[in-house]
Amino acid sequence: MKVSKFGGTSVASAQQIKKVAAIIKAEPARKIIVVSAPGKRFVEDVKVTDLLINLSAAALRDESTKEPLAQVVARYSEITDELGLDNTIKHVIETDLLNRLQADKSSPPLFADSIKASGEDNSAKLIAAYLTSIGLPAEYVNPFDAGLFVNDLPERAQALPEAYERLATLQHKQTITVFPGFFGYTRNGTLRTFERGGSDITGSILAAAVKAELYENFTDVDCVFAANPRVVNNPVEIEQMTYREMRELSYAGFAVLHDEALMPVFKAAVPLCIRNTNNPSAPGTMIVAERDHSLHPVTGISADSGFSTLYVSKYLMNREIGFGRKLLQILEDEAISYEHIPSGIDNLSVILRSHQLTTDKEQRIIDRVKSELNADDVHIRSDFSMIVLVGEGMNNQKGLTARAANAFARTGVNIEMINQGSSEVSLVFGILKADEQKIVNELYKEFFEPALVH
C-alpha cells in the first residue's frame, strides 16, 4: 500500500485533477490519497487557502462575506464544471461553507482554522466524487470519523498516539480513501490545523499509521535540488537523501516539504519519495534512513531569512549558574522559541524567528534581561538569514569548514554566526539578509562545481 499526497498545484484546476486521477489509476497500490486545497493555477493567481483567510477575516470583522464567499465558491464551481460533475458537489461545498460561517466566533483562531480547513476538506469531497465518476471506487473520509485526533490548545497541533491506532484501520478499506490534509480534531471535536503546508504532515501520519510501503509526496518539481533553482542556475538533482538531511534542508527554506512531516515516517521507517504530478515518470528524490554518502559530503545548501538575534553580554557569565535557564525563561514567558544559541564565555546570542517578535515584546525582553540578569549589554538585531550546509558525510570530511570560509572570503560577506549541531549533519552560518543570494551561489560553486573554482 502506498499513501500519496497531492499538493495545491496538483489540484489547482480540473486539468491538474485529471492528471492526479491518471496517476492513481496507474498504480492500484495507491489506496490512500491525501489532498491539499486548490493552489495557484498561474503566477498571479490566488490560492484557495488565501481566499479563505480573507473570508474568515471578513466574518470576524462582522463585514459582509458575500463577495469573498462567492470567490471561493467560484473556484470550486469552475473545477466541478470542467470535470463534468453535476451540481450536487457544488451544493455540498457551498452549504459546508455557509455552515462554517455560522459557527461560534468566540475563539477567533479556532474559527479561522475551521474556515481555512474547508479548503482541503472540500477539495477531498470534490476529488472523491470525480474519481467515482470515472469508475475508480473512491470515498471521502473525514479526519474526525477516521480518528485523526490532535492535542488541545495552546500547543501547536500534533497527532496523539491513539490517532495512529485508529487510522491504521484505513488499510483494510476496499475503496480508495480520499483524505483532506492540513487538519485534525481534538477529542471533543474541535477542529485544529497543522502548520501551514500541513497536508504533508497529514500524509506522513497516515503513511506511518498504515505502515505503507511508500509515502509519495506529489508536487510541481521533478525532485529535490541541491540548491534553490530560483537562486542557483541548474542545480544538481538529489536522487537520494536521508530523513535527517531533508529535515535540515526543510528547516532552512526548502519549501518542497514541510519539515514537521518527516517525523512520523522516520519513526515508522517508511521511505518517502518527492515526485512531480506534471511528470510522473520522473523517479523523484527518495528519502530513506541511510544512504551512501561517500561521493558528496555536502548534499544540499539552503537559506532562509526572517531571523533576529538577541545579543547578551555579561562579564563572568560562564561562572553564573542558571544564567542560560533564566534567559530562556524570559523568552518562554513571551511565548518565544529559539533556533540556535552560539555562545562565548562572557556573551551569547539567541537566534529567533523574527515573526515571533513585536516592538513591545522586544522592549520587555531587553528590560527584563537587564534588570533580572544584570547584563552589561543587551540588544536585538534583525534582518538575518541562515545559510545551512547539509550532508551526512560532513562529519568525516576534513577541511570542510575552511572551504566554506574561503567561499565567504571570496564574496567579502561577513559571517555573523557559525553553529554546528552535535549530529554534524549541518553547518549553519548567520549572515545579513542582503548577502543571502550571493553567498548561496558561491557555496554552490565551492561544493558542487569545484572545477569552476580551482
N, C-alpha and C positions, 0 to 999 in steps of 0.2 A: 504493500500500500504506500502510495505517495500522497503527501499533503502539498498542494500547490497554491501559492498566494499570488494574486494578480493586483498590482499597484494601480494608482489613479490614472496614469496614462494608458494602461492596458484596458481600462473600462470606461474611457472618456467619451466614447461615441459608439454608435451601432456598428460601424466598421471594425472598431477595435474589439468589441464584444464577440463579433463573428470569428475573429482570429483566436480569441480565448476558447470559444466553443470547439474550433478545429483542433486546438492543442489538447483539450480534454478528450475529444473523440479519438485522437490518435494514440492514446495510451490508457487502456482500461484500468491500470493501476492508480490513476489519478481519481481517487474516490472522495477526497475531502478538498473542497475549493474554498479559499478564503479571499474575500474581495474588499477593495477599498471603495471609497466614494469616487464618482467620476472626476477625473483631473482635467488638466488643460488639454484642449484639442489643438491649440496653436499657441505661439509665444505670448500673444497679447490677451489670451483667454483668461477667464477666472475659474478657479476650481470650485466645485460644488461646496466643499467644506468652507471656503471663504464666503460664498453666498449665504451659507447657513449661519456663519458667525455674524454677518450683517443682519440677518433675520432675527437672531436671538437678541442682538444689541437693541434693535428697534423695539422688540417686545418688552425688554427690561426697562426701556425708557418710556414705556406706555405710548409709543408712537404708532402710527398706522403700519400694519405689517402687510398690507395688500400688495404693494409693489415688490418688496423683497421676497415674499412668498411666491408671487407669480413668476419671478425669475428662476426660483428653484424648480417649481413645477414644470416650467417650460423646458428646462434641460432634460428632465426625465421624459416628458412628453415627446420631445424630438427623438430621443433614443427609442422609445416604445414604438412610435410610428414607423421609423426606419427599419425596425426589426420585424415589422408586420404583426405585432401583437395587438389584441383587441383593447378596448378601453378599460377592461377590468383592472389591470395592474395600475393604470393611471389613477383610477378612483381609489384604490388601496393606498397609494402613495400620498395623494392629496389629503385623504381622511386621516392618515397617520400624522402628517404634519400639523393639521388643524387640532388634533387631539393633544399633541405635544405643546402647542402654543397655549392651550387652556390649562396646562399643568401649574402646580404651585410654584410661585416665584420667590418664596421667602428665602431660599438659598440661591442667589444668582449664579454661582459657579456650577451647581448641580443642574439648574435649569438650562444653562448654556451647554453643558455636557450632553444633555438629552437632545437638544436641537442639533448639535454637531453630529452626534452619533447616528442621527436619522440618515445621514449621507451614505454610510456603509450599510445600514440596515435595509434601506430601500433599494440600494444597489443589488444586494443579495436577493431580495424578493424578485426584482426585475430579471436578473440573470437566471435564477432558478426557473422562472416562467418561460424564458426564451429556450433554455436547454430542453425543457419538457416539450416545447412546441416543435422542436426539430428531431424528436424521437430519442433524446437522452433522458432516461428516468432520473430526475433531479428533485431535490426537496430543500426548501429554505428551512434552516434551523435557527431558532432564536437562542442567543447565548444563555439566557436565564433558564430556559427549558432544558438546555444541554448540560447546565451545571457549571458554567464558567463564572465561578464566584471569586470576588476580589475583596480585599480588606476595606475597612471603613476609613473615613477622613480622620485626621488631617494628612496622613502619609500618602505618598503617591500610590496610584492603583497598581497592585501586583496580585497575581493569581494565588489563591490559597492552596495549600497542599491537597485538600479534598477535591478541588476542581479537576486535578489530573485524574483522579479515580473516576469521577463522574463522566468526564469527557472520553475516557477510554472506551466507553460503550459505543461510541460512534463507529468504531472499526467493524462492528457487526451489522451495520446498516447495508441493505442491498442496493439502495439508490445512491446517487451522487449527492453528497452533502454540500450545500452552498451556505457558507457561514460568514456573517459580517465581521469584519475586523474592527479593531480600534477600541472596543469597549467590553465590559463585563458588568456584573451586578453584585452588590453586597448581598449577604444572606437575607436581608429584609426587603430586597427588591429594588434598592436604589441603584440607578444606572451611574456608572463611573467610567470615564475614558482613560486609556493609557496615554502616555506622552504622545504628542503629535507625530504621525508616522507610525503609530502603534499597531497598524494592521500587521506589520512584520512580527510584532510581539504575539499577536493572536495566533498567527500561523505557526510560530515556534512552539507555543504552548500546546496546540493541537497535535503537532508532529511528535512532541515528547510524550503526550498523553497516550496516543495510539501506537507508540513505538514504530513510527513509519520507517520504511527503508531509506527514504529520502525526503527532505523538505526542499521544495523548489520555490524560489523567490523570483517571480517573473517581473521584470521592469522594462525600461526602454533602452538598455545598453547591453551589448553582447557579453560583457564580462566586467570584472573589476580591473581597473588600470593601476599602474604603479604610481601615477600622479594624476591630478585633476586635468583632463584633456582640455578644459577651458583655460588652463594656465600654461600647461606644457604641451608643445606640439607633438602629436602622435606618440604618446607614452606607451611603453610596452604593456602587453596584456599579462595578467596574472592567471596562470592556469590552475594553480592550487595554492592554498594558504591554510594556516591553522586558525582555530577559533580565536586564540589569543591575538594573533596578528590582525584579524578582522576587527576584533573588539577595539584594539588600539587605534586603527585607522578610522573606524566609525566614530569613535570618541572625538577625534580631531578633524572632523569635517568631511569624511567620506559619506556623502548623502545616499549612497546606493542601498544602505541597510541601516535600520535603527540599531544603535549599539546595545540596547537592552534586549534585543531579540535573540541574542546568541546564548544567553544563559540556559534557557530550557533545553535547547537541542544539545548544548555542550554537556549538561548533566546526564542527558539520556543517550549520549553518544550517537545522535542522529546526524549524518552528514547533510550539509546544506549546499545547494547549487544556485548561484545567481545566473539567471537566464533572461533572454530577450523575447518578449511577446512578438515583436516585429521580425525576428529572425530565429525561430525556434530550432532550426537545425544547428545553430552555433552551440558548441559544447558548454560554454559558460565558464564560470570560475567555481571550483569545488572548494568547500571549506570543511576541513577534517581535523581530527585530533592531532595527528602527527604527519610530517612530510619530510622529504629530503631537502635539507637547506644548505647543502654543501656548495651549490653552484652560485647562489646570490645571497650574501649575508644580509643585504637590505631588500625587503620585499616591496615596500612602498614608502612614499613620502606624502604626508597630508598636512594641511594647515587649516586653522580655524581662528577667527577673530572674535572680538567681543569679550575680552578678558580685562580685569583690573588687578592691581597689586596693592595689597595693604602692607606697607613697609613699617617695621617696628624696630627701633634701636634702643638698647639699654646696656650700659656698662656692667659687666659681670652677669649678664643674662644667663649664661650657661651654668652658673652656680646656684641659681634660684629655683628651688624645687617647686614644681607646679605651675611655672610660668606659662608653658605652652597650653596646659589644660585650661587655665583661667582665660587665656586669649581665645581659645576655641569656644569656651562657654559664652563669651560675649557675642561671638558670631552666631552660636546656636540660639541665643535669646532673640536675635534678629531674624531667625529662620533662614540662615545663610549657610550653604555647604561650601566646602573648599575643594580645589583641584590639586594643588601642589603646595608644599611648604619647604622650599630650599632655605637653609639657614647657615649662619656662621656662629662664632662664639658670643658675639655681642649684638647680633641682629638676625632678623628673619623676615622673610617675605611670604605672605599668604596670597596665592593666586586664586581669584574668584571669577565666576561668570558675572559679567557686568550687569546683566538684566536683573540680577537679584538686588542691586543697589538702587537707592534713591538718594537725593541730596540730604534728606533728613536722616536716613539710616547711616550714611557716611559720617555725618557730624556726630551722631550718637556714639558710633564705634570709636571715632577718634577721641572724643571726650572721655569715654569710659576707660580706654586703654591708657590715656594719660593719667587719669585720676586714680584708677584702681590698680594699675600695674606700675605706676610711676615711671613710664617710659621717657627716655630722653628725647626721642623724635618719633613722631607718628604721622604718616601721610598716605594718601591713596592716589594712585595714578591709573589712568585708563588708556584705552586705545592700544591694547597689546594684542598680538597674535601668538599662538603657539604653533611651532613647526615641529612635527614629530617624524623621526626616522623609525621605521618598524621592521623587524626581521628576527626570526628565531635563531639565525646564525650569527647574530651580532655579538653574543657573549663569548664566542670563540674566535672572534676576529680582532687581531691586534691592529692598532693604529687607526681604528675607525673614527674615533672622536677627533683625532688630529686631521684626518681627511675632511671631516665636516667643518672643522675650524678653518682649514685652508680655503674651503669654498666661501665661507663667510668673509675671510680676509680679501679674497678676490673682488668681492662686491663692495667692500667697505661698510657692510652692515654691522652695527654694534649688537653684540649678544647681551641681552638684559638679564637672562637667567638660563641656567643649564640644570636639568634634572634627569637622572636615570633611575628608573624603578628597580626594585630588588629582583624582579623577574628578568631583567636585562633584555627584554624583548623590544624595548623602545628607548629612544633618547630624545628628550624634549628640550627645545630651545625657545625661550621667550624673546620676542623682538617687537619693535614698533609696527603697528599695522601697515603703515605706509611702505614698509620694506618687504612685505609678505611675498608678493609675486616674484620679485627679483631674486630672493634667496631660494625659493622653491625651484626655480629654473636652474640656478647654479648648483644646488644639491643634486638635482636630477642628472645634470651633466657629469658631476663627480662620480656618482654611483652607478649610473646606467649607460653613460656614453664616455667611458674613460679615454677612448681614442681621440675624442674632441678636446680633451683637457691636457693630456700628457703629450 
